[in-house]
Amino acid sequence: MTLLLVPELEEEPWPTLGPQIADFLEERSIFGPGSLQGQPYVLDAEKRAALYRAYEVYPQGHVWAGRRRFKRVGISWRKGLAKTEFGAEIVYAELHAEGPVRCDGFDAYGQPVGRPVKSPYIPMLAVTVEQVEELAFGALYYICTEGPDADYFDSTLERIVRIDERGRADGRAVPLANSPGSRDGARTTFQLFDEPHRLHLPRQVDAHETMVANLEKRVLEDPWGMYVGTAGEPGQGSVAEGLHREAQLIAAGKIDEPRLFYFHRQARDGLNLENFDERLDAVAEATGPVGEYGPGQFHSIAAQWDRPGADKAYLERVWLNRWTRSGAQAFDLKRFEALGPERDVDGNPVEERTIAPGSFITLGFDGARFKDATALVATDIPTGLQMPLGLWERPENAHDGWEVPEDEVDDVLEDAMRRFKVWKLYADPPHWVETVGKWAGKYPDQVVEWWTFHRRPMGMAIRAYQEAIDSGALSHTGDPDLIRHVGNAGKKKTNLVDDEGKTIFILTKISEERKFDAAMAAVLSWRARLDALSAGAKPPRSSSGFYVPYRVR
């Protein structure tokens, strides 16, 4: 099995409120909705260990003695391990009037003594209100209304209020979706992010940043946040992806005093998932010591790979907890990233790649004038190295009349024609018909109108690009925007088949906000390169200079 557990356990354990909170939950809480609902809550060994680490505090003698060690806690376990319920149980302890969740001093043995939070405010963020109400908040609602301490709370489907000894409101937990909205100014004491791998749209990431900023408003209550979910899709820029990347930096020793505790378990790489027995091993590894929840559970999970039409990449992500591309993604982003320059642990390239001035290249152009993005990508014909020359993306808050500045696009193309030896430019004309026509008039032997809505040639061009990624024939300069657009490109099946009898697909959006125009331009540029090689194209004896890629958002 593979564990990413940071910071690592130290020889001398940190003081922790974990044992007190574990005892509290097992004495005062119940299981939420499900097969065990209503029964006294029991922590398995994995959750108990996570709880102990999550509530570590600075020891006596430290300038921050008794304060929480970690500002954020990330739990990344496979689907079906009751992560959301675990998060709800933590919320229950944080909200409860007798939950021993903050340090109130130390006993004679140097162990912290817990106290409840004063006037807690706990937002619970998920992708949709329905998700948080049915999952995390729904579990909390059941625990608070059906558990032994139901009289401590005034619970509705919109909020759960803690009641003091005089019957007055003394804190609350509320479900949120996408944006804190009117609760932006709330004085948060704890916050739960459910399924952060699904929080990837700009407004969701902004909501997360707003909520994290709110943690500094109640300093005396030592506020913190918790994330519970599974691995996501690489390249989405989700909250979970940022968390996972930070954990990797901690593991590499690049963050001296980490304030994040991260617990990620997945099946190890190298297992043959086409083999049923190895799939069983993979599921067991991703599960950990808790084992099966019922007879034959692992067998049933492993059998899902054999179902006709199964999205195996999705199954690998949710059941094995591996960061892998979705079946909806057109290209293998991990493989594509690996074709760029080698990077250090901080993500910086250890080598600089560029297409030299005077190189013999092809160009690809695609995009929309008024929405999404427009891109121009070059490919070095002899080597297959790709480099974006220009990218214009519609800003998130752009006004209705925004459009790509045509004069800038013209300038970038003219620079490319002057500084490189351009064999052909394959340009998708829609939205740029007049502009492409103007270019064709100026460079009649070099500009080709290449209509991407023709499904068969487009599908074959995409297949060629996919094969180039798989074989390593293609390389790139490591431009983060090109990588992002390649990861954003989704695939849409057509009713056509190729010469091997396989279904042809074209590129499409995975979601409305995920732009992929640079990926389409890269495909066109690659198609032009293949055509140049087939035609035995030779560079003209002229043109040189220096090129700086142009980037406008």
C-alpha positions as CSV (number, residue, x, y, z in Angstrom):
1,M,0.0,0.0,0.0
2,T,1.0,3.7,-0.4
3,L,0.7,6.2,2.3
4,L,1.2,9.9,2.2
5,L,1.1,10.8,5.9
6,V,2.6,14.2,6.7
7,P,4.1,15.3,8.9
8,E,5.5,11.9,9.8
9,L,5.2,10.5,13.2
10,E,8.0,11.5,15.5
11,E,9.8,9.4,18.1
12,E,8.4,11.5,20.9
13,P,4.6,11.8,20.4
14,W,3.0,15.2,20.5
15,P,0.4,15.9,23.2
16,T,-3.1,15.5,21.8
17,L,-6.7,15.9,22.8
18,G,-7.5,12.9,20.6
19,P,-8.1,10.3,23.4
20,Q,-10.5,12.6,25.2
21,I,-12.5,13.3,22.0
22,A,-12.5,9.7,21.0
23,D,-14.0,8.7,24.4
24,F,-16.5,11.6,24.1
25,L,-17.7,10.4,20.7
26,E,-18.0,6.8,21.7
27,E,-20.0,7.8,24.9
28,R,-22.1,10.6,23.5
29,S,-22.6,10.0,19.8
30,I,-24.2,7.5,17.4
31,F,-23.7,6.3,13.9
32,G,-25.5,8.4,11.2
33,P,-27.9,7.1,8.5
34,G,-27.0,3.7,7.2
35,S,-26.8,0.1,8.3
36,L,-25.5,1.0,11.8
37,Q,-27.7,4.1,12.3
38,G,-28.6,4.8,15.8
39,Q,-26.0,2.5,17.3
40,P,-23.3,3.9,19.7
41,Y,-20.5,5.3,17.6
42,V,-17.3,3.3,17.4
43,L,-14.0,4.6,15.9
44,D,-12.0,2.1,13.9
45,A,-8.2,2.1,14.3
46,E,-7.6,4.3,11.2
47,K,-10.1,7.0,12.2
48,R,-8.9,7.0,15.8
49,A,-5.3,7.5,14.6
50,A,-6.4,10.3,12.3
51,L,-8.3,11.9,15.2
52,Y,-5.3,11.7,17.5
53,R,-3.1,13.5,14.9
54,A,-5.7,16.0,14.0
55,Y,-5.9,17.3,17.6
56,E,-2.2,17.5,18.4
57,V,-1.3,20.6,20.4
58,Y,2.0,22.4,21.3
59,P,3.5,21.0,24.5
60,Q,4.1,22.7,27.8
61,G,7.0,25.1,27.7
62,H,6.4,26.1,24.1
63,V,5.5,29.7,23.4
64,W,2.2,28.3,21.9
65,A,1.6,25.7,24.6
66,G,-1.9,24.2,24.2
67,R,-2.6,25.7,20.8
68,R,-3.5,23.5,17.9
69,R,-0.5,22.2,15.9
70,F,-2.4,22.0,12.6
71,K,-4.6,24.7,11.1
72,R,-5.9,22.4,8.4
73,V,-6.4,18.6,8.3
74,G,-6.9,16.7,5.1
75,I,-8.3,13.1,5.0
76,S,-8.0,11.4,1.6
77,W,-9.4,7.9,1.7
78,R,-11.2,5.7,-0.9
79,K,-14.9,5.8,-1.5
80,G,-17.1,3.9,1.0
81,L,-15.0,4.4,4.1
82,A,-17.5,6.7,5.9
83,K,-15.2,9.8,5.5
84,T,-18.2,12.2,5.4
85,E,-19.7,10.6,8.5
86,F,-16.3,11.0,10.2
87,G,-16.3,14.6,9.3
88,A,-19.9,15.0,10.7
89,E,-18.7,13.4,14.0
90,I,-15.9,15.9,14.3
91,V,-18.5,18.7,13.7
92,Y,-20.6,17.2,16.4
93,A,-17.7,17.3,18.9
94,E,-16.8,20.9,17.9
95,L,-20.5,22.0,18.2
96,H,-21.3,20.2,21.5
97,A,-21.5,22.2,24.7
98,E,-19.3,19.5,26.4
99,G,-17.0,18.6,23.5
100,P,-13.4,18.6,24.8
101,V,-12.0,20.0,21.6
102,R,-9.8,22.9,22.8
103,C,-6.9,22.8,25.3
104,D,-7.7,24.3,28.7
105,G,-4.3,23.5,30.3
106,F,-2.3,20.4,31.1
107,D,-2.6,17.7,33.7
108,A,0.2,16.4,35.9
109,Y,1.4,14.1,33.2
110,G,1.8,16.9,30.6
111,Q,-1.3,15.9,28.7
112,P,-3.8,18.5,27.6
113,V,-7.2,18.9,29.2
114,G,-10.1,19.6,26.8
115,R,-12.8,22.2,27.0
116,P,-15.7,23.1,24.6
117,V,-15.6,25.9,22.0
118,K,-17.3,29.1,23.1
119,S,-20.1,30.1,20.8
120,P,-19.1,27.9,17.9
121,Y,-19.9,28.8,14.3
122,I,-19.3,25.9,11.8
123,P,-19.9,26.2,8.1
124,M,-20.0,22.9,6.1
125,L,-19.1,23.5,2.5
126,A,-20.0,21.2,-0.4
127,V,-20.6,21.4,-4.1
128,T,-24.4,21.7,-3.7
129,V,-26.7,22.4,-0.8
130,E,-28.3,19.0,-1.6
131,Q,-25.0,17.3,-1.2
132,V,-24.1,18.7,2.1
133,E,-27.6,18.4,3.5
134,E,-27.9,14.7,2.4
135,L,-24.3,13.8,3.4
136,A,-22.3,15.7,6.0
137,F,-25.1,17.9,7.3
138,G,-27.6,15.1,7.0
139,A,-25.5,12.8,9.1
140,L,-25.0,15.6,11.7
141,Y,-28.7,16.3,11.8
142,Y,-29.4,12.6,12.5
143,I,-26.8,12.5,15.2
144,C,-28.1,15.6,16.9
145,T,-31.7,14.7,16.7
146,E,-31.6,10.9,17.4
147,G,-28.6,10.8,19.7
148,P,-28.5,10.8,23.5
149,D,-27.9,14.5,23.7
150,A,-30.7,15.7,21.4
151,D,-31.9,18.2,24.1
152,Y,-28.6,20.0,23.7
153,F,-29.6,21.2,20.2
154,D,-32.4,22.9,18.2
155,S,-32.1,21.2,14.9
156,T,-33.7,22.0,11.5
157,L,-32.8,21.1,8.0
158,E,-31.3,24.7,7.5
159,R,-29.2,24.9,10.7
160,I,-28.3,23.1,13.9
161,V,-28.2,25.4,17.0
162,R,-26.5,24.6,20.2
163,I,-28.6,25.5,23.2
164,D,-27.1,26.7,26.5
165,E,-28.4,25.9,30.0
166,R,-30.9,28.8,29.8
167,G,-32.3,27.7,26.5
168,R,-30.6,30.3,24.4
169,A,-28.8,29.9,21.1
170,D,-25.1,29.5,21.8
171,G,-23.5,28.4,18.5
172,R,-24.5,26.8,15.2
173,A,-23.6,24.6,12.2
174,V,-24.9,25.5,8.8
175,P,-24.7,23.9,5.3
176,L,-23.1,26.0,2.5
177,A,-22.7,25.5,-1.2
178,N,-20.3,27.2,-3.6
179,S,-20.1,30.5,-1.9
180,P,-20.4,31.8,1.7
181,G,-22.6,34.6,0.4
182,S,-24.1,36.6,3.2
183,R,-22.2,34.6,5.7
184,D,-18.8,35.9,4.5
185,G,-18.3,37.8,7.7
186,A,-19.0,34.9,10.0
187,R,-16.7,34.3,12.8
188,T,-15.7,30.7,12.1
189,T,-14.4,28.3,14.8
190,F,-14.3,25.2,12.6
191,Q,-15.2,24.4,9.0
192,L,-15.7,21.2,7.1
193,F,-15.1,20.8,3.3
194,D,-16.8,17.8,2.0
195,E,-15.4,16.2,-1.2
196,P,-12.9,19.0,-2.0
197,H,-11.9,17.2,-5.2
198,R,-15.3,18.4,-6.6
199,L,-14.5,22.0,-5.6
200,H,-12.7,23.2,-8.8
201,L,-14.7,25.9,-10.4
202,P,-13.5,29.5,-9.8
203,R,-16.4,30.4,-7.6
204,Q,-15.9,27.3,-5.5
205,V,-12.1,27.9,-5.1
206,D,-12.9,31.5,-4.2
207,A,-15.4,30.4,-1.6
208,H,-12.8,28.1,-0.1
209,E,-10.3,31.0,0.1
210,T,-12.9,33.2,1.7
211,M,-13.6,30.6,4.3
212,V,-10.0,29.9,5.1
213,A,-9.5,33.7,5.5
214,N,-12.3,33.7,8.1
215,L,-10.4,31.3,10.3
216,E,-8.4,34.2,11.6
217,K,-11.3,36.0,13.2
218,R,-11.8,33.9,16.3
219,V,-8.1,33.5,17.4
220,L,-9.0,32.8,21.0
221,E,-11.0,29.7,19.9
222,D,-8.1,28.3,17.9
223,P,-10.1,27.8,14.7
224,W,-9.3,25.2,12.0
225,G,-10.6,23.5,9.0
226,M,-11.0,19.8,7.8
227,Y,-11.2,18.3,4.3
228,V,-12.6,14.8,3.7
229,G,-12.7,13.3,0.3
230,T,-11.1,11.0,-2.3
231,A,-8.5,11.6,-5.0
232,G,-9.5,13.9,-7.8
233,E,-8.7,14.4,-11.5
234,P,-5.2,15.9,-12.1
235,G,-5.2,19.3,-13.8
236,Q,-8.6,20.5,-12.6
237,G,-7.1,22.9,-10.1
238,S,-9.4,21.6,-7.4
239,V,-9.1,22.4,-3.7
240,A,-8.1,18.8,-3.1
241,E,-5.4,19.0,-5.8
242,G,-3.8,22.0,-4.0
243,L,-4.0,20.2,-0.7
244,H,-2.3,17.1,-2.1
245,R,0.4,19.2,-3.8
246,E,1.1,20.9,-0.5
247,A,1.4,17.6,1.3
248,Q,3.9,16.4,-1.3
249,L,6.0,19.5,-0.6
250,I,5.8,18.7,3.1
251,A,7.0,15.2,2.4
252,A,9.9,16.5,0.4
253,G,11.0,18.7,3.3
254,K,10.2,22.0,1.5
255,I,8.0,23.4,4.2
256,D,9.8,23.8,7.5
257,E,6.8,24.2,9.9
258,P,3.8,22.7,8.3
259,R,0.4,23.6,9.6
260,L,-1.3,20.9,7.5
261,F,-1.9,17.3,8.6
262,Y,-2.6,15.1,5.6
263,F,-3.6,11.5,5.6
264,H,-3.8,9.9,2.1
265,R,-4.0,6.2,1.4
266,Q,-4.0,4.6,-2.0
267,A,-3.2,1.3,-3.8
268,R,0.4,1.1,-4.8
269,D,1.4,1.6,-8.4
270,G,2.5,-1.4,-10.5
271,L,-0.5,-3.7,-9.9
272,N,-2.0,-5.1,-13.1
273,L,-5.6,-4.0,-12.9
274,E,-6.5,-6.3,-15.8
275,N,-5.9,-9.2,-13.4
276,F,-8.8,-9.8,-11.0
277,D,-6.6,-11.1,-8.1
278,E,-4.4,-8.0,-8.4
279,R,-7.4,-5.8,-8.4
280,L,-8.5,-7.5,-5.2
281,D,-5.1,-6.7,-3.7
282,A,-5.4,-3.1,-4.9
283,V,-8.8,-2.6,-3.2
284,A,-7.5,-4.1,0.0
285,E,-4.5,-1.8,0.0
286,A,-6.6,1.3,-0.6
287,T,-8.9,0.3,2.2
288,G,-6.3,-0.2,4.9
289,P,-6.6,-2.1,8.2
290,V,-10.3,-1.6,8.6
291,G,-10.9,-4.4,6.0
292,E,-14.2,-5.4,4.5
293,Y,-17.4,-3.9,5.8
294,G,-19.2,-7.1,4.9
295,P,-18.5,-10.5,3.3
296,G,-17.4,-10.3,-0.3
297,Q,-17.2,-6.5,-0.4
298,F,-13.8,-6.4,-2.0
299,H,-14.8,-9.0,-4.6
300,S,-17.9,-7.0,-5.5
301,I,-15.8,-3.8,-5.9
302,A,-13.1,-5.5,-8.0
303,A,-15.8,-7.0,-10.3
304,Q,-16.9,-3.5,-11.4
305,W,-13.9,-3.3,-13.7
306,D,-15.4,-6.2,-15.8
307,R,-18.7,-4.4,-16.4
308,P,-19.1,-3.6,-20.1
309,G,-18.6,0.2,-20.6
310,A,-17.2,0.7,-17.2
311,D,-15.2,3.9,-16.7
312,K,-12.0,2.2,-15.4
313,A,-10.2,5.5,-14.8
314,Y,-13.1,6.6,-12.6
315,L,-13.1,3.3,-10.7
316,E,-9.4,3.6,-10.2
317,R,-9.8,7.0,-8.8
318,V,-12.7,6.4,-6.4
319,W,-11.9,2.8,-5.3
320,L,-8.1,2.8,-5.3
321,N,-7.9,6.6,-4.4
322,R,-5.4,7.3,-7.2
323,W,-5.0,10.7,-8.8
324,T,-5.9,9.6,-12.3
325,R,-7.6,11.2,-15.3
326,S,-11.3,10.7,-15.8
327,G,-12.7,8.6,-18.6
328,A,-14.2,11.9,-19.8
329,Q,-10.7,13.4,-20.4
330,A,-9.4,13.2,-23.9
331,F,-5.7,12.9,-23.0
332,D,-3.6,11.4,-20.3
333,L,-2.5,14.5,-18.4
334,K,0.1,12.8,-16.3
335,R,1.7,11.4,-19.4
336,F,1.5,14.7,-21.1
337,E,3.1,16.5,-18.1
338,A,5.9,14.0,-18.1
339,L,6.8,15.0,-21.7
340,G,7.8,18.4,-20.5
341,P,11.0,19.5,-18.7
342,E,11.9,17.7,-15.6
343,R,10.8,19.7,-12.5
344,D,12.1,20.0,-8.9
345,V,9.9,19.4,-5.9
346,D,8.8,23.0,-6.0
347,G,7.5,22.5,-9.5
348,N,10.1,24.6,-11.2
349,P,11.7,23.2,-14.4
350,V,15.3,22.1,-14.0
351,E,15.9,22.8,-17.7
352,E,14.6,25.4,-20.1
353,R,13.1,24.3,-23.3
354,T,12.2,26.6,-26.2
355,I,11.9,26.6,-29.9
356,A,15.0,28.4,-31.2
357,P,14.6,31.4,-33.5
358,G,14.8,30.4,-37.2
359,S,13.4,26.9,-36.5
360,F,11.3,25.1,-39.1
361,I,7.8,24.9,-37.5
362,T,4.1,24.5,-38.0
363,L,1.4,26.5,-36.3
364,G,-2.1,25.7,-35.0
365,F,-4.8,28.3,-34.3
366,D,-8.1,27.9,-32.6
367,G,-10.5,29.8,-30.4
368,A,-13.5,32.0,-30.0
369,R,-13.4,35.7,-30.3
370,F,-16.0,36.6,-27.6
371,K,-15.9,33.7,-25.1
372,D,-13.6,31.0,-23.8
373,A,-10.1,31.4,-25.3
374,T,-8.0,31.8,-28.4
375,A,-4.6,30.2,-28.8
376,L,-1.7,29.9,-31.3
377,V,0.7,26.9,-30.8
378,A,3.9,26.1,-32.6
379,T,5.5,22.7,-33.2
380,D,9.1,22.2,-34.2
381,I,9.0,19.9,-37.2
382,P,12.3,18.1,-36.7
383,T,11.9,17.4,-32.9
384,G,8.2,17.5,-32.2
385,L,8.6,20.1,-29.4
386,Q,5.5,22.2,-28.9
387,M,5.3,25.7,-27.5
388,P,2.4,28.1,-27.2
389,L,3.1,31.5,-28.8
390,G,-0.1,33.3,-27.7
391,L,-3.1,32.6,-25.4
392,W,-6.0,35.0,-24.8
393,E,-8.6,33.8,-22.2
394,R,-11.8,35.6,-21.3
395,P,-11.5,36.7,-17.6
396,E,-13.9,35.3,-15.1
397,N,-15.5,38.7,-14.5
398,A,-15.3,40.1,-18.0
399,H,-18.0,42.5,-19.2
400,D,-20.5,41.4,-21.9
401,G,-18.7,43.2,-24.6
402,W,-15.3,41.6,-24.0
403,E,-13.5,40.1,-27.0
404,V,-10.0,38.9,-27.9
405,P,-8.0,41.9,-29.2
406,E,-7.5,41.1,-32.9
407,D,-4.5,43.5,-33.2
408,E,-2.6,41.5,-30.6
409,V,-3.4,38.2,-32.4
410,D,-2.2,39.7,-35.7
411,D,1.0,40.9,-34.0
412,V,1.8,37.5,-32.6
413,L,1.2,35.8,-35.9
414,E,3.3,38.3,-37.8
415,D,6.1,37.9,-35.3
416,A,6.0,34.1,-35.7
417,M,6.1,34.4,-39.5
418,R,9.0,36.7,-39.3
419,R,11.1,34.9,-36.6
420,F,10.5,31.3,-37.6
421,K,10.5,29.3,-40.8
422,V,6.8,28.4,-40.9
423,W,5.7,25.6,-43.2
424,K,2.0,25.8,-42.6
425,L,-0.5,27.4,-40.2
426,Y,-3.6,25.2,-39.7
427,A,-6.4,27.6,-38.5
428,D,-9.9,26.8,-37.5
429,P,-11.9,29.7,-39.2
430,P,-15.2,29.9,-37.2
431,H,-15.3,33.2,-35.1
432,W,-12.2,34.3,-37.1
433,V,-13.3,33.9,-40.7
434,E,-12.3,37.4,-41.8
435,T,-9.1,37.4,-39.9
436,V,-8.0,34.0,-41.2
437,G,-8.9,35.1,-44.7
438,K,-6.8,38.2,-44.3
439,W,-3.9,36.0,-43.2
440,A,-4.4,33.7,-46.2
441,G,-4.2,36.7,-48.5
442,K,-0.9,37.8,-46.9
443,Y,0.6,34.3,-46.6
444,P,-1.1,32.4,-49.4
445,D,1.2,29.4,-49.4
446,Q,1.3,29.0,-45.6
447,V,-2.2,29.6,-44.2
448,V,-4.7,26.6,-44.4
449,E,-8.3,26.8,-43.3
450,W,-8.7,23.6,-41.2
451,W,-12.3,23.2,-40.1
452,T,-12.5,21.3,-36.9
453,F,-16.2,20.5,-37.2
454,H,-15.4,17.9,-39.9
455,R,-15.6,14.9,-37.5
456,R,-13.6,12.3,-39.3
457,P,-10.5,14.3,-40.1
458,M,-10.7,16.0,-36.7
459,G,-11.1,12.6,-34.9
460,M,-8.1,11.2,-36.8
461,A,-6.0,14.3,-35.9
462,I,-6.9,13.8,-32.2
463,R,-6.0,10.1,-32.4
464,A,-2.6,11.1,-33.9
465,Y,-2.0,13.5,-31.0
466,Q,-3.0,10.9,-28.5
467,E,-0.6,8.4,-30.0
468,A,2.2,11.0,-29.9
469,I,1.6,11.5,-26.2
470,D,1.5,7.8,-25.6
471,S,4.7,7.1,-27.6
472,G,6.6,10.1,-26.4
473,A,7.0,11.4,-29.9
474,L,5.8,14.8,-28.7
475,S,7.4,17.0,-26.2
476,H,6.6,20.5,-24.9
477,T,8.2,23.5,-23.1
478,G,6.3,22.9,-19.8
479,D,4.0,25.9,-20.3
480,P,1.4,25.6,-17.4
481,D,-1.5,27.0,-19.5
482,L,-0.9,24.5,-22.3
483,I,-0.8,21.7,-19.7
484,R,-4.0,23.0,-18.1
485,H,-5.9,23.2,-21.5
486,V,-4.8,19.6,-22.4
487,G,-6.1,18.4,-19.1
488,N,-9.4,20.3,-19.6
489,A,-10.1,18.7,-23.0
490,G,-12.9,16.2,-22.8
491,K,-13.9,13.7,-25.4
492,K,-17.3,13.2,-27.1
493,K,-18.0,10.0,-29.0
494,T,-19.2,10.1,-32.6
495,N,-21.0,7.4,-34.6
496,L,-17.9,7.0,-36.8
497,V,-15.2,4.4,-36.5
498,D,-11.6,4.5,-37.6
499,D,-9.6,2.1,-39.7
500,E,-9.2,-0.2,-36.6
501,G,-12.9,-0.3,-35.9
502,K,-12.5,2.0,-32.8
503,T,-15.0,4.8,-32.1
504,I,-13.8,8.2,-33.2
505,F,-14.2,11.0,-30.7
506,I,-13.8,14.7,-30.9
507,L,-12.9,17.3,-28.3
508,T,-15.5,18.9,-26.1
509,K,-15.9,20.7,-22.7
510,I,-15.9,18.6,-19.5
511,S,-17.5,21.6,-17.9
512,E,-18.5,25.1,-19.0
513,E,-15.6,26.8,-17.2
514,R,-12.8,24.5,-18.4
515,K,-11.2,26.0,-21.5
516,F,-9.3,23.8,-23.9
517,D,-8.7,25.9,-27.0
518,A,-4.9,25.7,-26.6
519,A,-5.2,21.9,-26.7
520,M,-7.1,22.2,-29.9
521,A,-4.5,24.5,-31.4
522,A,-1.8,22.0,-30.3
523,V,-3.6,19.2,-32.1
524,L,-3.8,21.3,-35.3
525,S,-0.2,22.2,-35.1
526,W,0.7,18.5,-34.6
527,R,-1.4,17.5,-37.6
528,A,0.4,20.1,-39.7
529,R,3.8,18.7,-38.5
530,L,2.8,15.2,-39.6
531,D,1.7,16.5,-43.0
532,A,5.0,18.3,-43.3
533,L,6.9,15.1,-42.6
534,S,4.8,13.2,-45.1
535,A,5.3,15.8,-47.8
536,G,9.1,15.8,-47.2
537,A,8.9,19.5,-46.5
538,K,12.2,21.4,-46.3
539,P,12.8,24.7,-44.6
540,P,13.5,27.8,-46.7
541,R,16.9,29.4,-46.5
542,S,15.9,32.5,-44.5
543,S,14.4,33.9,-41.3
544,S,15.9,34.1,-37.9
545,G,15.3,36.0,-34.7
546,F,14.3,35.7,-31.1
547,Y,10.8,34.9,-30.0
548,V,9.1,35.6,-26.6
549,P,5.8,33.8,-26.1
550,Y,2.8,36.2,-25.8
551,R,0.4,35.7,-22.9
552,V,-2.8,37.7,-22.3
553,R,-5.6,36.7,-19.9
